[in-house]
Amino acid sequence: MSTAQQEKIQEHYDSVADIYDNHYDLPRGRCYHTHISRLLMESLPHNAALLDIGCGTGLFIEKYRDAGGSAVGIDLSRRMITRARRRCATSDFLIGTGESIPFADNSFDAISSLLVFSYLRDPDQMLREAYRVAKPGGVIAICTLGKKLITRGIPALYLISEKIKVKHVVMKDFGERYFDEEEMYDIFSRAGFTDIKVTWCSFAHIDMIDPLFRFARKVEPFVERRIPQLAYNICVTATKPEDGSSPESG
Ligand SMILES: C[S@@+](CC[C@H](N)C(=O)[O-])C[C@H]1O[C@@H](n2cnc3c(N)ncnc32)[C@H](O)[C@@H]1O
């Protein structure tokens, strides 16, 4: 992804910051967001220090903090950060990118990133940075749209909705990139992470019509367990080795 595309993402999220929570923090969106948050929370240490990359309006930080941890967030968009500060007044938020994390080495026990990975200008660089700021033994958990038959048509859909000027929180052509399991294993191990686990989640989508959404919610646990080919979000958890060895030194 180019720098121009990253600027476009930033401008977009600045422009939707005030309506973002209507999408993910009202009953239906909350249901979706809580579902993926729970999955990530299960793999992260609790009562620990967390960095959330692409924190948006602070939805995950709020949940992590309510579960007893402390959390800081970084995001590309100044206006998303403003909303996050309003939501979680006691947490710290900084404007910044995942590709250049404004924290010292070995600072965090846990790193999260929800619905951001497909937007990254340089995912390898983001993971190198995440590895650098994680403490030895620290855990990273991310969730993002994965590469699946069902997501293949999304870039075209986003392009069309942009052309016909659909006002939507996420539907724009940002040159997003989706990854499958193998690519996730590769990219996380290249950055030095070990104990990499990849799972698929989410069958109910917030933009489905009501009866379909209700049905999809009902069968979601079954789909995730038995037919993950139909789930569209990919979750990855991984650990920075206890010896904190640098990826370059192997
Ligand atoms: C779909 S929103 C997800 C926000 C939040 N994680 C959530 O779960 O609600 C994507 C967010 O990623 C941010 N973002 C995109 N690219 C980024 C990057 N390279 N570094 C940091 N934040 C980024 C956007 O500004 C936006 O707030």
The ligand as an SDF file (V2000), in Angstrom:
LIG
                    3D

 27 29  0  0  0  0  0  0  0  0999 V2000
  -11.9960   -0.3120   11.1500 C   0  0  0  0  0  0  0  0  0  0  0  0
  -11.1790    0.8260   12.1950 S   0  0  0  0  0  0  0  0  0  0  0  0
  -10.9020   -0.2020   13.6420 C   0  0  0  0  0  0  0  0  0  0  0  0
  -10.7640    0.6290   14.8930 C   0  0  0  0  0  0  0  0  0  0  0  0
  -10.6940   -0.1720   16.1870 C   0  0  0  0  0  0  0  0  0  0  0  0
   -9.5510   -1.0460   16.2250 N   0  0  0  0  0  0  0  0  0  0  0  0
  -11.9570   -0.9350   16.4230 C   0  0  0  0  0  0  0  0  0  0  0  0
  -11.8700   -2.1400   16.6280 O   0  0  0  0  0  0  0  0  0  0  0  0
  -13.0340   -0.3300   16.4450 O   0  0  0  0  0  0  0  0  0  0  0  0
   -9.5510    0.9380   11.5190 C   0  0  0  0  0  0  0  0  0  0  0  0
   -8.6580    1.9050   12.2810 C   0  0  0  0  0  0  0  0  0  0  0  0
   -7.3080    1.6740   11.8920 O   0  0  0  0  0  0  0  0  0  0  0  0
   -6.6400    2.9190   11.8270 C   0  0  0  0  0  0  0  0  0  0  0  0
   -5.4540    2.7020   10.9960 N   0  0  0  0  0  0  0  0  0  0  0  0
   -5.3900    2.3640    9.6950 C   0  0  0  0  0  0  0  0  0  0  0  0
   -4.1130    2.1880    9.2960 N   0  0  0  0  0  0  0  0  0  0  0  0
   -3.3400    2.3920   10.3890 C   0  0  0  0  0  0  0  0  0  0  0  0
   -1.9290    2.3520   10.6250 C   0  0  0  0  0  0  0  0  0  0  0  0
   -1.0740    2.0460    9.6530 N   0  0  0  0  0  0  0  0  0  0  0  0
   -1.5010    2.6180   11.8630 N   0  0  0  0  0  0  0  0  0  0  0  0
   -2.3610    2.9380   12.8670 C   0  0  0  0  0  0  0  0  0  0  0  0
   -3.6980    3.0050   12.6970 N   0  0  0  0  0  0  0  0  0  0  0  0
   -4.1800    2.7310   11.4750 C   0  0  0  0  0  0  0  0  0  0  0  0
   -7.6990    3.8420   11.2430 C   0  0  0  0  0  0  0  0  0  0  0  0
   -7.4050    5.2020   11.4550 O   0  0  0  0  0  0  0  0  0  0  0  0
   -8.9440    3.3700   11.9950 C   0  0  0  0  0  0  0  0  0  0  0  0
   -9.1300    4.0450   13.2070 O   0  0  0  0  0  0  0  0  0  0  0  0
  1  2  1  0
  2  3  1  0
  2 10  1  0
  3  4  1  0
  4  5  1  0
  5  6  1  0
  5  7  1  0
  7  8  2  0
  7  9  1  0
 10 11  1  0
 11 12  1  0
 11 26  1  0
 12 13  1  0
 13 14  1  0
 13 24  1  0
 14 15  1  0
 14 23  1  0
 15 16  2  0
 16 17  1  0
 17 18  1  0
 17 23  2  0
 18 19  1  0
 18 20  2  0
 20 21  1  0
 21 22  2  0
 22 23  1  0
 24 25  1  0
 24 26  1  0
 26 27  1  0
M  CHG  2   2   1   9  -1
M  END
$$$$
